[in-house]
């Protein structure tokens, strides 16, 4: 299982970014984890997949941003070390 920890900066809060990320994970399938807003204006994602190429594609789509309302200016990607997820959730 490949796991990544993403921190996204830019215009990513108040534009539906978390829910678009959830929809993307559902659409792609085999992407599990969690997405939430941070107080500093960033969005954070823990994501995992058994298919490393699918996870790479997920990261690339996150980098582009889910809508014309959002604008990703920086994406920090690191290897994740977290519990296994069996679904994808939007947290507050």
PyMOL Python script that loads the backbone (N, CA, C, O; Angstrom):
from pymol import cmd

cmd.read_pdbstr("""\
ATOM      1  N   UNK A   1       0.851  -1.174   0.000  1.00  0.00           N
ATOM      2  CA  UNK A   1       0.000   0.000   0.000  1.00  0.00           C
ATOM      3  C   UNK A   1       0.897   1.238   0.000  1.00  0.00           C
ATOM      4  O   UNK A   1       1.720   1.408   0.899  1.00  0.00           O
ATOM      5  N   UNK A   2       0.742   2.085  -0.985  1.00  0.00           N
ATOM      6  CA  UNK A   2       1.496   3.339  -1.050  1.00  0.00           C
ATOM      7  C   UNK A   2       0.673   4.427  -0.373  1.00  0.00           C
ATOM      8  O   UNK A   2      -0.536   4.523  -0.585  1.00  0.00           O
ATOM      9  N   UNK A   3       1.338   5.250   0.449  1.00  0.00           N
ATOM     10  CA  UNK A   3       0.658   6.297   1.207  1.00  0.00           C
ATOM     11  C   UNK A   3       1.379   7.616   1.016  1.00  0.00           C
ATOM     12  O   UNK A   3       2.608   7.668   0.997  1.00  0.00           O
ATOM     13  N   UNK A   4       0.594   8.699   0.873  1.00  0.00           N
ATOM     14  CA  UNK A   4       1.168  10.035   0.741  1.00  0.00           C
ATOM     15  C   UNK A   4       0.449  11.016   1.663  1.00  0.00           C
ATOM     16  O   UNK A   4      -0.719  10.845   2.012  1.00  0.00           O
ATOM     17  N   UNK A   5       1.188  12.038   2.036  1.00  0.00           N
ATOM     18  CA  UNK A   5       0.673  13.135   2.844  1.00  0.00           C
ATOM     19  C   UNK A   5       0.833  14.392   1.999  1.00  0.00           C
ATOM     20  O   UNK A   5       1.947  14.738   1.604  1.00  0.00           O
ATOM     21  N   UNK A   6      -0.271  15.075   1.719  1.00  0.00           N
ATOM     22  CA  UNK A   6      -0.255  16.263   0.873  1.00  0.00           C
ATOM     23  C   UNK A   6      -0.678  17.484   1.675  1.00  0.00           C
ATOM     24  O   UNK A   6      -1.604  17.414   2.483  1.00  0.00           O
ATOM     25  N   UNK A   7       0.003  18.601   1.448  1.00  0.00           N
ATOM     26  CA  UNK A   7      -0.424  19.891   1.984  1.00  0.00           C
ATOM     27  C   UNK A   7      -0.526  20.835   0.793  1.00  0.00           C
ATOM     28  O   UNK A   7       0.447  21.053   0.072  1.00  0.00           O
ATOM     29  N   UNK A   8      -1.719  21.391   0.599  1.00  0.00           N
ATOM     30  CA  UNK A   8      -1.999  22.220  -0.572  1.00  0.00           C
ATOM     31  C   UNK A   8      -2.211  23.659  -0.128  1.00  0.00           C
ATOM     32  O   UNK A   8      -2.994  23.932   0.782  1.00  0.00           O
ATOM     33  N   UNK A   9      -1.503  24.576  -0.782  1.00  0.00           N
ATOM     34  CA  UNK A   9      -1.626  26.005  -0.509  1.00  0.00           C
ATOM     35  C   UNK A   9      -2.213  26.702  -1.726  1.00  0.00           C
ATOM     36  O   UNK A   9      -2.153  26.192  -2.844  1.00  0.00           O
ATOM     37  N   UNK A  10      -2.777  27.871  -1.486  1.00  0.00           N
ATOM     38  CA  UNK A  10      -3.357  28.674  -2.555  1.00  0.00           C
ATOM     39  C   UNK A  10      -4.785  29.032  -2.199  1.00  0.00           C
ATOM     40  O   UNK A  10      -5.138  29.133  -1.024  1.00  0.00           O
ATOM     41  N   UNK A  11      -5.597  29.221  -3.215  1.00  0.00           N
ATOM     42  CA  UNK A  11      -7.025  29.489  -3.001  1.00  0.00           C
ATOM     43  C   UNK A  11      -7.721  28.130  -2.958  1.00  0.00           C
ATOM     44  O   UNK A  11      -8.279  27.661  -3.951  1.00  0.00           O
ATOM     45  N   UNK A  12      -7.669  27.514  -1.776  1.00  0.00           N
ATOM     46  CA  UNK A  12      -8.150  26.136  -1.646  1.00  0.00           C
ATOM     47  C   UNK A  12      -9.198  25.963  -0.552  1.00  0.00           C
ATOM     48  O   UNK A  12      -9.669  24.851  -0.316  1.00  0.00           O
ATOM     49  N   UNK A  13      -9.562  27.046   0.112  1.00  0.00           N
ATOM     50  CA  UNK A  13     -10.644  26.971   1.097  1.00  0.00           C
ATOM     51  C   UNK A  13     -11.786  27.869   0.642  1.00  0.00           C
ATOM     52  O   UNK A  13     -11.570  28.953   0.101  1.00  0.00           O
ATOM     53  N   UNK A  14     -13.011  27.393   0.875  1.00  0.00           N
ATOM     54  CA  UNK A  14     -14.196  28.155   0.481  1.00  0.00           C
ATOM     55  C   UNK A  14     -14.533  28.030  -0.993  1.00  0.00           C
ATOM     56  O   UNK A  14     -15.342  28.798  -1.514  1.00  0.00           O
ATOM     57  N   UNK A  15     -13.916  27.062  -1.672  1.00  0.00           N
ATOM     58  CA  UNK A  15     -14.152  26.880  -3.110  1.00  0.00           C
ATOM     59  C   UNK A  15     -14.552  25.437  -3.449  1.00  0.00           C
ATOM     60  O   UNK A  15     -14.544  25.048  -4.617  1.00  0.00           O
ATOM     61  N   UNK A  16     -14.901  24.648  -2.428  1.00  0.00           N
ATOM     62  CA  UNK A  16     -15.333  23.274  -2.660  1.00  0.00           C
ATOM     63  C   UNK A  16     -14.189  22.291  -2.880  1.00  0.00           C
ATOM     64  O   UNK A  16     -14.409  21.199  -3.404  1.00  0.00           O
ATOM     65  N   UNK A  17     -12.989  22.658  -2.493  1.00  0.00           N
ATOM     66  CA  UNK A  17     -11.813  21.824  -2.748  1.00  0.00           C
ATOM     67  C   UNK A  17     -11.921  20.461  -2.064  1.00  0.00           C
ATOM     68  O   UNK A  17     -11.645  19.434  -2.685  1.00  0.00           O
ATOM     69  N   UNK A  18     -12.319  20.446  -0.792  1.00  0.00           N
ATOM     70  CA  UNK A  18     -12.410  19.164  -0.075  1.00  0.00           C
ATOM     71  C   UNK A  18     -13.429  18.232  -0.722  1.00  0.00           C
ATOM     72  O   UNK A  18     -13.167  17.039  -0.882  1.00  0.00           O
ATOM     73  N   UNK A  19     -14.587  18.767  -1.096  1.00  0.00           N
ATOM     74  CA  UNK A  19     -15.627  17.913  -1.661  1.00  0.00           C
ATOM     75  C   UNK A  19     -15.276  17.461  -3.079  1.00  0.00           C
ATOM     76  O   UNK A  19     -15.650  16.364  -3.494  1.00  0.00           O
ATOM     77  N   UNK A  20     -14.565  18.298  -3.813  1.00  0.00           N
ATOM     78  CA  UNK A  20     -14.089  17.898  -5.131  1.00  0.00           C
ATOM     79  C   UNK A  20     -13.028  16.810  -5.002  1.00  0.00           C
ATOM     80  O   UNK A  20     -12.965  15.901  -5.830  1.00  0.00           O
ATOM     81  N   UNK A  21     -12.194  16.899  -3.964  1.00  0.00           N
ATOM     82  CA  UNK A  21     -11.189  15.866  -3.708  1.00  0.00           C
ATOM     83  C   UNK A  21     -11.873  14.543  -3.378  1.00  0.00           C
ATOM     84  O   UNK A  21     -11.468  13.491  -3.871  1.00  0.00           O
ATOM     85  N   UNK A  22     -12.903  14.596  -2.549  1.00  0.00           N
ATOM     86  CA  UNK A  22     -13.691  13.404  -2.217  1.00  0.00           C
ATOM     87  C   UNK A  22     -14.283  12.791  -3.486  1.00  0.00           C
ATOM     88  O   UNK A  22     -14.190  11.582  -3.696  1.00  0.00           O
ATOM     89  N   UNK A  23     -14.889  13.626  -4.328  1.00  0.00           N
ATOM     90  CA  UNK A  23     -15.500  13.139  -5.573  1.00  0.00           C
ATOM     91  C   UNK A  23     -14.444  12.512  -6.490  1.00  0.00           C
ATOM     92  O   UNK A  23     -14.706  11.495  -7.132  1.00  0.00           O
ATOM     93  N   UNK A  24     -13.266  13.109  -6.550  1.00  0.00           N
ATOM     94  CA  UNK A  24     -12.180  12.569  -7.369  1.00  0.00           C
ATOM     95  C   UNK A  24     -11.763  11.189  -6.856  1.00  0.00           C
ATOM     96  O   UNK A  24     -11.579  10.263  -7.646  1.00  0.00           O
ATOM     97  N   UNK A  25     -11.616  11.052  -5.552  1.00  0.00           N
ATOM     98  CA  UNK A  25     -11.246   9.759  -4.962  1.00  0.00           C
ATOM     99  C   UNK A  25     -12.302   8.707  -5.274  1.00  0.00           C
ATOM    100  O   UNK A  25     -11.966   7.565  -5.587  1.00  0.00           O
ATOM    101  N   UNK A  26     -13.577   9.084  -5.192  1.00  0.00           N
ATOM    102  CA  UNK A  26     -14.658   8.148  -5.498  1.00  0.00           C
ATOM    103  C   UNK A  26     -14.642   7.758  -6.971  1.00  0.00           C
ATOM    104  O   UNK A  26     -14.810   6.588  -7.312  1.00  0.00           O
ATOM    105  N   UNK A  27     -14.440   8.732  -7.831  1.00  0.00           N
ATOM    106  CA  UNK A  27     -14.425   8.508  -9.278  1.00  0.00           C
ATOM    107  C   UNK A  27     -13.271   7.593  -9.680  1.00  0.00           C
ATOM    108  O   UNK A  27     -13.449   6.700 -10.508  1.00  0.00           O
ATOM    109  N   UNK A  28     -12.099   7.807  -9.106  1.00  0.00           N
ATOM    110  CA  UNK A  28     -10.924   7.024  -9.472  1.00  0.00           C
ATOM    111  C   UNK A  28     -10.966   5.617  -8.884  1.00  0.00           C
ATOM    112  O   UNK A  28     -10.442   4.675  -9.480  1.00  0.00           O
ATOM    113  N   UNK A  29     -11.588   5.476  -7.715  1.00  0.00           N
ATOM    114  CA  UNK A  29     -11.617   4.182  -7.043  1.00  0.00           C
ATOM    115  C   UNK A  29     -10.245   3.811  -6.494  1.00  0.00           C
ATOM    116  O   UNK A  29      -9.227   4.290  -6.994  1.00  0.00           O
ATOM    117  N   UNK A  30     -10.212   2.973  -5.485  1.00  0.00           N
ATOM    118  CA  UNK A  30      -8.977   2.494  -4.844  1.00  0.00           C
ATOM    119  C   UNK A  30      -8.104   3.640  -4.327  1.00  0.00           C
ATOM    120  O   UNK A  30      -6.882   3.511  -4.260  1.00  0.00           O
ATOM    121  N   UNK A  31      -8.734   4.759  -3.962  1.00  0.00           N
ATOM    122  CA  UNK A  31      -8.058   5.864  -3.283  1.00  0.00           C
ATOM    123  C   UNK A  31      -8.788   6.033  -1.955  1.00  0.00           C
ATOM    124  O   UNK A  31      -9.989   6.302  -1.929  1.00  0.00           O
ATOM    125  N   UNK A  32      -8.063   5.875  -0.866  1.00  0.00           N
ATOM    126  CA  UNK A  32      -8.650   5.939   0.467  1.00  0.00           C
ATOM    127  C   UNK A  32      -7.892   6.962   1.301  1.00  0.00           C
ATOM    128  O   UNK A  32      -6.703   7.192   1.084  1.00  0.00           O
ATOM    129  N   UNK A  33      -8.584   7.574   2.256  1.00  0.00           N
ATOM    130  CA  UNK A  33      -7.910   8.526   3.122  1.00  0.00           C
ATOM    131  C   UNK A  33      -8.836   9.560   3.691  1.00  0.00           C
ATOM    132  O   UNK A  33      -9.987   9.277   4.023  1.00  0.00           O
ATOM    133  N   UNK A  34      -8.312  10.785   3.804  1.00  0.00           N
ATOM    134  CA  UNK A  34      -9.024  11.862   4.488  1.00  0.00           C
ATOM    135  C   UNK A  34      -8.539  13.202   3.960  1.00  0.00           C
ATOM    136  O   UNK A  34      -7.364  13.348   3.622  1.00  0.00           O
ATOM    137  N   UNK A  35      -9.433  14.182   3.885  1.00  0.00           N
ATOM    138  CA  UNK A  35      -9.091  15.551   3.482  1.00  0.00           C
ATOM    139  C   UNK A  35      -9.717  16.517   4.483  1.00  0.00           C
ATOM    140  O   UNK A  35     -10.845  16.314   4.932  1.00  0.00           O
ATOM    141  N   UNK A  36      -8.969  17.578   4.832  1.00  0.00           N
ATOM    142  CA  UNK A  36      -9.497  18.569   5.773  1.00  0.00           C
ATOM    143  C   UNK A  36      -8.821  19.918   5.567  1.00  0.00           C
ATOM    144  O   UNK A  36      -7.743  20.015   4.981  1.00  0.00           O
ATOM    145  N   UNK A  37      -9.493  20.965   6.072  1.00  0.00           N
ATOM    146  CA  UNK A  37      -8.949  22.320   6.069  1.00  0.00           C
ATOM    147  C   UNK A  37      -8.109  22.541   7.318  1.00  0.00           C
ATOM    148  O   UNK A  37      -8.421  22.020   8.389  1.00  0.00           O
ATOM    149  N   UNK A  38      -7.050  23.311   7.172  1.00  0.00           N
ATOM    150  CA  UNK A  38      -6.236  23.738   8.307  1.00  0.00           C
ATOM    151  C   UNK A  38      -6.514  25.211   8.597  1.00  0.00           C
ATOM    152  O   UNK A  38      -6.952  25.953   7.718  1.00  0.00           O
ATOM    153  N   UNK A  39      -6.258  25.621   9.822  1.00  0.00           N
ATOM    154  CA  UNK A  39      -6.493  27.010  10.230  1.00  0.00           C
ATOM    155  C   UNK A  39      -5.626  28.003   9.468  1.00  0.00           C
ATOM    156  O   UNK A  39      -5.982  29.176   9.362  1.00  0.00           O
ATOM    157  N   UNK A  40      -4.488  27.550   8.935  1.00  0.00           N
ATOM    158  CA  UNK A  40      -3.581  28.451   8.213  1.00  0.00           C
ATOM    159  C   UNK A  40      -3.989  28.672   6.754  1.00  0.00           C
ATOM    160  O   UNK A  40      -3.267  29.331   6.006  1.00  0.00           O
ATOM    161  N   UNK A  41      -5.144  28.125   6.339  1.00  0.00           N
ATOM    162  CA  UNK A  41      -5.638  28.323   4.979  1.00  0.00           C
ATOM    163  C   UNK A  41      -5.246  27.229   4.004  1.00  0.00           C
ATOM    164  O   UNK A  41      -5.640  27.271   2.839  1.00  0.00           O
ATOM    165  N   UNK A  42      -4.472  26.246   4.464  1.00  0.00           N
ATOM    166  CA  UNK A  42      -4.103  25.125   3.601  1.00  0.00           C
ATOM    167  C   UNK A  42      -5.134  24.008   3.705  1.00  0.00           C
ATOM    168  O   UNK A  42      -5.971  23.993   4.608  1.00  0.00           O
ATOM    169  N   UNK A  43      -5.056  23.084   2.771  1.00  0.00           N
ATOM    170  CA  UNK A  43      -5.842  21.860   2.815  1.00  0.00           C
ATOM    171  C   UNK A  43      -4.846  20.715   2.945  1.00  0.00           C
ATOM    172  O   UNK A  43      -3.788  20.723   2.317  1.00  0.00           O
ATOM    173  N   UNK A  44      -5.196  19.737   3.763  1.00  0.00           N
ATOM    174  CA  UNK A  44      -4.317  18.600   3.995  1.00  0.00           C
ATOM    175  C   UNK A  44      -5.024  17.313   3.578  1.00  0.00           C
ATOM    176  O   UNK A  44      -6.223  17.148   3.800  1.00  0.00           O
ATOM    177  N   UNK A  45      -4.263  16.407   2.971  1.00  0.00           N
ATOM    178  CA  UNK A  45      -4.817  15.135   2.504  1.00  0.00           C
ATOM    179  C   UNK A  45      -3.888  14.005   2.922  1.00  0.00           C
ATOM    180  O   UNK A  45      -2.671  14.098   2.760  1.00  0.00           O
ATOM    181  N   UNK A  46      -4.468  12.942   3.460  1.00  0.00           N
ATOM    182  CA  UNK A  46      -3.790  11.661   3.610  1.00  0.00           C
ATOM    183  C   UNK A  46      -4.443  10.745   2.594  1.00  0.00           C
ATOM    184  O   UNK A  46      -5.662  10.580   2.604  1.00  0.00           O
ATOM    185  N   UNK A  47      -3.654  10.150   1.720  1.00  0.00           N
ATOM    186  CA  UNK A  47      -4.226   9.300   0.671  1.00  0.00           C
ATOM    187  C   UNK A  47      -3.385   8.044   0.507  1.00  0.00           C
ATOM    188  O   UNK A  47      -2.162   8.070   0.642  1.00  0.00           O
ATOM    189  N   UNK A  48      -4.060   6.959   0.215  1.00  0.00           N
ATOM    190  CA  UNK A  48      -3.379   5.690  -0.001  1.00  0.00           C
ATOM    191  C   UNK A  48      -4.065   4.924  -1.121  1.00  0.00           C
ATOM    192  O   UNK A  48      -5.246   5.125  -1.405  1.00  0.00           O
ATOM    193  N   UNK A  49      -3.300   4.045  -1.746  1.00  0.00           N
ATOM    194  CA  UNK A  49      -3.831   3.190  -2.798  1.00  0.00           C
ATOM    195  C   UNK A  49      -2.914   1.988  -2.954  1.00  0.00           C
ATOM    196  O   UNK A  49      -1.716   2.067  -2.682  1.00  0.00           O
ATOM    197  N   UNK A  50      -3.478   0.894  -3.386  1.00  0.00           N
ATOM    198  CA  UNK A  50      -2.662  -0.282  -3.705  1.00  0.00           C
ATOM    199  C   UNK A  50      -2.039  -0.134  -5.086  1.00  0.00           C
ATOM    200  O   UNK A  50      -1.144  -0.898  -5.448  1.00  0.00           O
ATOM    201  N   UNK A  51      -2.506   0.841  -5.857  1.00  0.00           N
ATOM    202  CA  UNK A  51      -2.031   1.087  -7.224  1.00  0.00           C
ATOM    203  C   UNK A  51      -1.229   2.395  -7.236  1.00  0.00           C
ATOM    204  O   UNK A  51      -1.811   3.479  -7.195  1.00  0.00           O
ATOM    205  N   UNK A  52       0.087   2.295  -7.291  1.00  0.00           N
ATOM    206  CA  UNK A  52       0.925   3.496  -7.209  1.00  0.00           C
ATOM    207  C   UNK A  52       0.702   4.438  -8.386  1.00  0.00           C
ATOM    208  O   UNK A  52       0.798   5.653  -8.212  1.00  0.00           O
ATOM    209  N   UNK A  53       0.408   3.920  -9.577  1.00  0.00           N
ATOM    210  CA  UNK A  53       0.164   4.801 -10.721  1.00  0.00           C
ATOM    211  C   UNK A  53      -1.143   5.564 -10.545  1.00  0.00           C
ATOM    212  O   UNK A  53      -1.249   6.710 -10.982  1.00  0.00           O
ATOM    213  N   UNK A  54      -2.127   4.957  -9.920  1.00  0.00           N
ATOM    214  CA  UNK A  54      -3.391   5.644  -9.647  1.00  0.00           C
ATOM    215  C   UNK A  54      -3.180   6.750  -8.626  1.00  0.00           C
ATOM    216  O   UNK A  54      -3.761   7.829  -8.749  1.00  0.00           O
ATOM    217  N   UNK A  55      -2.358   6.492  -7.626  1.00  0.00           N
ATOM    218  CA  UNK A  55      -2.067   7.506  -6.621  1.00  0.00           C
ATOM    219  C   UNK A  55      -1.292   8.662  -7.243  1.00  0.00           C
ATOM    220  O   UNK A  55      -1.531   9.819  -6.897  1.00  0.00           O
ATOM    221  N   UNK A  56      -0.384   8.371  -8.140  1.00  0.00           N
ATOM    222  CA  UNK A  56       0.360   9.416  -8.856  1.00  0.00           C
ATOM    223  C   UNK A  56      -0.592  10.279  -9.674  1.00  0.00           C
ATOM    224  O   UNK A  56      -0.463  11.504  -9.686  1.00  0.00           O
ATOM    225  N   UNK A  57      -1.537   9.658 -10.350  1.00  0.00           N
ATOM    226  CA  UNK A  57      -2.535  10.386 -11.136  1.00  0.00           C
ATOM    227  C   UNK A  57      -3.406  11.263 -10.231  1.00  0.00           C
ATOM    228  O   UNK A  57      -3.725  12.398 -10.583  1.00  0.00           O
ATOM    229  N   UNK A  58      -3.786  10.737  -9.075  1.00  0.00           N
ATOM    230  CA  UNK A  58      -4.571  11.490  -8.096  1.00  0.00           C
ATOM    231  C   UNK A  58      -3.815  12.754  -7.685  1.00  0.00           C
ATOM    232  O   UNK A  58      -4.396  13.838  -7.641  1.00  0.00           O
ATOM    233  N   UNK A  59      -2.522  12.618  -7.386  1.00  0.00           N
ATOM    234  CA  UNK A  59      -1.694  13.761  -6.986  1.00  0.00           C
ATOM    235  C   UNK A  59      -1.626  14.789  -8.113  1.00  0.00           C
ATOM    236  O   UNK A  59      -1.728  15.989  -7.859  1.00  0.00           O
ATOM    237  N   UNK A  60      -1.458  14.338  -9.339  1.00  0.00           N
ATOM    238  CA  UNK A  60      -1.386  15.260 -10.481  1.00  0.00           C
ATOM    239  C   UNK A  60      -2.680  16.040 -10.639  1.00  0.00           C
ATOM    240  O   UNK A  60      -2.655  17.233 -10.941  1.00  0.00           O
ATOM    241  N   UNK A  61      -3.815  15.371 -10.436  1.00  0.00           N
ATOM    242  CA  UNK A  61      -5.108  16.055 -10.557  1.00  0.00           C
ATOM    243  C   UNK A  61      -5.314  17.039  -9.413  1.00  0.00           C
ATOM    244  O   UNK A  61      -5.899  18.103  -9.617  1.00  0.00           O
ATOM    245  N   UNK A  62      -4.847  16.706  -8.222  1.00  0.00           N
ATOM    246  CA  UNK A  62      -4.922  17.629  -7.088  1.00  0.00           C
ATOM    247  C   UNK A  62      -4.072  18.860  -7.383  1.00  0.00           C
ATOM    248  O   UNK A  62      -4.475  19.982  -7.076  1.00  0.00           O
ATOM    249  N   UNK A  63      -2.903  18.655  -7.974  1.00  0.00           N
ATOM    250  CA  UNK A  63      -1.987  19.761  -8.289  1.00  0.00           C
ATOM    251  C   UNK A  63      -2.653  20.770  -9.234  1.00  0.00           C
ATOM    252  O   UNK A  63      -2.417  21.972  -9.120  1.00  0.00           O
ATOM    253  N   UNK A  64      -3.477  20.288 -10.159  1.00  0.00           N
ATOM    254  CA  UNK A  64      -4.175  21.174 -11.101  1.00  0.00           C
ATOM    255  C   UNK A  64      -5.313  21.929 -10.427  1.00  0.00           C
ATOM    256  O   UNK A  64      -5.684  23.014 -10.874  1.00  0.00           O
ATOM    257  N   UNK A  65      -5.864  21.377  -9.370  1.00  0.00           N
ATOM    258  CA  UNK A  65      -7.013  21.982  -8.699  1.00  0.00           C
ATOM    259  C   UNK A  65      -8.298  21.460  -9.306  1.00  0.00           C
ATOM    260  O   UNK A  65      -8.365  21.191 -10.505  1.00  0.00           O
ATOM    261  N   UNK A  66      -9.314  21.317  -8.480  1.00  0.00           N
ATOM    262  CA  UNK A  66     -10.554  20.693  -8.938  1.00  0.00           C
ATOM    263  C   UNK A  66     -11.499  21.592  -9.722  1.00  0.00           C
ATOM    264  O   UNK A  66     -12.408  21.092 -10.385  1.00  0.00           O
ATOM    265  N   UNK A  67     -11.305  22.913  -9.665  1.00  0.00           N
ATOM    266  CA  UNK A  67     -12.265  23.785 -10.346  1.00  0.00           C
ATOM    267  C   UNK A  67     -11.603  25.095 -10.738  1.00  0.00           C
ATOM    268  O   UNK A  67     -10.479  25.388 -10.331  1.00  0.00           O
ATOM    269  N   UNK A  68     -12.312  25.866 -11.525  1.00  0.00           N
ATOM    270  CA  UNK A  68     -11.790  27.173 -11.925  1.00  0.00           C
ATOM    271  C   UNK A  68     -11.785  28.152 -10.751  1.00  0.00           C
ATOM    272  O   UNK A  68     -11.117  29.184 -10.810  1.00  0.00           O
ATOM    273  N   UNK A  69     -12.525  27.836  -9.688  1.00  0.00           N
ATOM    274  CA  UNK A  69     -12.574  28.712  -8.516  1.00  0.00           C
ATOM    275  C   UNK A  69     -11.346  28.546  -7.630  1.00  0.00           C
ATOM    276  O   UNK A  69     -10.979  29.461  -6.893  1.00  0.00           O
ATOM    277  N   UNK A  70     -10.716  27.385  -7.699  1.00  0.00           N
ATOM    278  CA  UNK A  70      -9.556  27.138  -6.853  1.00  0.00           C
ATOM    279  C   UNK A  70      -8.272  27.447  -7.615  1.00  0.00           C
ATOM    280  O   UNK A  70      -8.257  27.491  -8.845  1.00  0.00           O
ATOM    281  N   UNK A  71      -7.203  27.657  -6.864  1.00  0.00           N
ATOM    282  CA  UNK A  71      -5.901  27.869  -7.475  1.00  0.00           C
ATOM    283  C   UNK A  71      -4.841  27.303  -6.543  1.00  0.00           C
ATOM    284  O   UNK A  71      -4.608  27.835  -5.457  1.00  0.00           O
ATOM    285  N   UNK A  72      -4.209  26.235  -6.967  1.00  0.00           N
ATOM    286  CA  UNK A  72      -3.139  25.621  -6.192  1.00  0.00           C
ATOM    287  C   UNK A  72      -1.850  26.359  -6.521  1.00  0.00           C
ATOM    288  O   UNK A  72      -1.424  26.401  -7.675  1.00  0.00           O
ATOM    289  N   UNK A  73      -1.236  26.937  -5.500  1.00  0.00           N
ATOM    290  CA  UNK A  73       0.033  27.634  -5.712  1.00  0.00           C
ATOM    291  C   UNK A  73       1.220  26.806  -5.230  1.00  0.00           C
ATOM    292  O   UNK A  73       2.349  27.025  -5.669  1.00  0.00           O
ATOM    293  N   UNK A  74       0.973  25.862  -4.335  1.00  0.00           N
ATOM    294  CA  UNK A  74       2.047  25.020  -3.821  1.00  0.00           C
ATOM    295  C   UNK A  74       1.461  23.705  -3.352  1.00  0.00           C
ATOM    296  O   UNK A  74       0.408  23.673  -2.715  1.00  0.00           O
ATOM    297  N   UNK A  75       2.148  22.619  -3.671  1.00  0.00           N
ATOM    298  CA  UNK A  75       1.743  21.284  -3.226  1.00  0.00           C
ATOM    299  C   UNK A  75       2.953  20.592  -2.643  1.00  0.00           C
ATOM    300  O   UNK A  75       3.932  20.338  -3.344  1.00  0.00           O
ATOM    301  N   UNK A  76       2.886  20.287  -1.352  1.00  0.00           N
ATOM    302  CA  UNK A  76       3.945  19.548  -0.675  1.00  0.00           C
ATOM    303  C   UNK A  76       3.516  18.086  -0.607  1.00  0.00           C
ATOM    304  O   UNK A  76       2.459  17.767  -0.063  1.00  0.00           O
ATOM    305  N   UNK A  77       4.332  17.211  -1.157  1.00  0.00           N
ATOM    306  CA  UNK A  77       4.036  15.780  -1.168  1.00  0.00           C
ATOM    307  C   UNK A  77       5.133  15.063  -0.395  1.00  0.00           C
ATOM    308  O   UNK A  77       6.317  15.233  -0.683  1.00  0.00           O
ATOM    309  N   UNK A  78       4.737  14.268   0.580  1.00  0.00           N
ATOM    310  CA  UNK A  78       5.695  13.444   1.309  1.00  0.00           C
ATOM    311  C   UNK A  78       5.109  12.050   1.489  1.00  0.00           C
ATOM    312  O   UNK A  78       3.901  11.840   1.377  1.00  0.00           O
ATOM    313  N   UNK A  79       5.986  11.120   1.767  1.00  0.00           N
ATOM    314  CA  UNK A  79       5.513   9.760   2.010  1.00  0.00           C
ATOM    315  C   UNK A  79       4.722   9.762   3.310  1.00  0.00           C
ATOM    316  O   UNK A  79       5.113  10.398   4.288  1.00  0.00           O
ATOM    317  N   UNK A  80       3.622   9.054   3.307  1.00  0.00           N
ATOM    318  CA  UNK A  80       2.767   9.013   4.487  1.00  0.00           C
ATOM    319  C   UNK A  80       3.075   7.833   5.373  1.00  0.00           C
ATOM    320  O   UNK A  80       3.485   6.775   4.897  1.00  0.00           O
ATOM    321  N   UNK A  81       2.879   8.015   6.655  1.00  0.00           N
ATOM    322  CA  UNK A  81       3.005   6.941   7.630  1.00  0.00           C
ATOM    323  C   UNK A  81       1.825   7.089   8.582  1.00  0.00           C
ATOM    324  O   UNK A  81       1.933   7.719   9.634  1.00  0.00           O
ATOM    325  N   UNK A  82       0.702   6.502   8.198  1.00  0.00           N
ATOM    326  CA  UNK A  82      -0.528   6.648   8.967  1.00  0.00           C
ATOM    327  C   UNK A  82      -1.317   5.352   8.890  1.00  0.00           C
ATOM    328  O   UNK A  82      -1.013   4.463   8.096  1.00  0.00           O
ATOM    329  N   UNK A  83      -2.330   5.267   9.728  1.00  0.00           N
ATOM    330  CA  UNK A  83      -3.169   4.061   9.760  1.00  0.00           C
ATOM    331  C   UNK A  83      -3.826   3.847   8.409  1.00  0.00           C
ATOM    332  O   UNK A  83      -4.005   4.792   7.641  1.00  0.00           O
ATOM    333  N   UNK A  84      -4.181   2.616   8.123  1.00  0.00           N
ATOM    334  CA  UNK A  84      -4.874   2.313   6.873  1.00  0.00           C
ATOM    335  C   UNK A  84      -6.305   2.840   6.915  1.00  0.00           C
ATOM    336  O   UNK A  84      -6.990   2.752   7.934  1.00  0.00           O
ATOM    337  N   UNK A  85      -6.728   3.380   5.799  1.00  0.00           N
ATOM    338  CA  UNK A  85      -8.112   3.824   5.625  1.00  0.00           C
ATOM    339  C   UNK A  85      -8.824   2.823   4.721  1.00  0.00           C
ATOM    340  O   UNK A  85      -8.199   2.162   3.891  1.00  0.00           O
ATOM    341  N   UNK A  86     -10.136   2.723   4.895  1.00  0.00           N
ATOM    342  CA  UNK A  86     -10.940   1.811   4.082  1.00  0.00           C
ATOM    343  C   UNK A  86     -12.027   2.565   3.317  1.00  0.00           C
ATOM    344  O   UNK A  86     -12.903   1.961   2.698  1.00  0.00           O
ATOM    345  N   UNK A  87     -11.953   3.899   3.374  1.00  0.00           N
ATOM    346  CA  UNK A  87     -12.879   4.757   2.654  1.00  0.00           C
ATOM    347  C   UNK A  87     -12.190   6.125   2.505  1.00  0.00           C
ATOM    348  O   UNK A  87     -11.029   6.284   2.885  1.00  0.00           O
ATOM    349  N   UNK A  88     -12.898   7.087   1.963  1.00  0.00           N
ATOM    350  CA  UNK A  88     -12.341   8.447   1.840  1.00  0.00           C
ATOM    351  C   UNK A  88     -13.323   9.386   2.524  1.00  0.00           C
ATOM    352  O   UNK A  88     -14.516   9.369   2.221  1.00  0.00           O
ATOM    353  N   UNK A  89     -12.825  10.205   3.447  1.00  0.00           N
ATOM    354  CA  UNK A  89     -13.693  11.084   4.237  1.00  0.00           C
ATOM    355  C   UNK A  89     -13.279  12.542   4.132  1.00  0.00           C
ATOM    356  O   UNK A  89     -12.102  12.867   3.981  1.00  0.00           O
ATOM    357  N   UNK A  90     -14.269  13.401   4.216  1.00  0.00           N
ATOM    358  CA  UNK A  90     -14.066  14.842   4.337  1.00  0.00           C
ATOM    359  C   UNK A  90     -14.230  15.177   5.806  1.00  0.00           C
ATOM    360  O   UNK A  90     -15.259  14.867   6.407  1.00  0.00           O
ATOM    361  N   UNK A  91     -13.216  15.811   6.389  1.00  0.00           N
ATOM    362  CA  UNK A  91     -13.276  16.207   7.797  1.00  0.00           C
ATOM    363  C   UNK A  91     -13.301  17.721   7.899  1.00  0.00           C
ATOM    364  O   UNK A  91     -12.931  18.430   6.963  1.00  0.00           O
ATOM    365  N   UNK A  92     -13.739  18.197   9.036  1.00  0.00           N
ATOM    366  CA  UNK A  92     -13.764  19.639   9.288  1.00  0.00           C
ATOM    367  C   UNK A  92     -12.440  20.097   9.835  1.00  0.00           C
ATOM    368  O   UNK A  92     -12.263  21.283  10.111  1.00  0.00           O
TER     369      UNK A  92
END
""", "prot")
cmd.dss("prot")
cmd.show_as("cartoon", "prot")
cmd.util.cbc("prot")
cmd.orient("prot")
